């Protein structure tokens, strides 16, 4: 490795703008804020809803007549 060409590697604090959770990461940037973190994001917390999937099934049934009585 060439000396003097690599950026300084720091341990920085990251703060979530949504829930206020703070944690440390190794990065070349200084302190920064993020919108959502793994502490409050619905995918990671298990509170994710699948509303769109139900709409897709109803749309399919409506288009191809699966709910009509024959």
C-alpha positions, 0 to 999 in steps of 0.5 A: 500500500502506498503511504499518504493516499488513503483517507482517514478512517474514523469511528463516527456516530450516526443518528436516526432522524425518525426515532433518535437512535444513535449508533457508531460505525466505521467510516471516512465521513464525520458525524451524520444523520439518516432518515430511518434505521434498523431500529424503526424501519418496518421491514426490520421491526416486523410491522410491515404490512402487505396491503398491495398484495391483497389489491393485486389478487382482487384485481386479478380476480376482477379481470379474469372473472374468478369470483363470478358465479357460473 
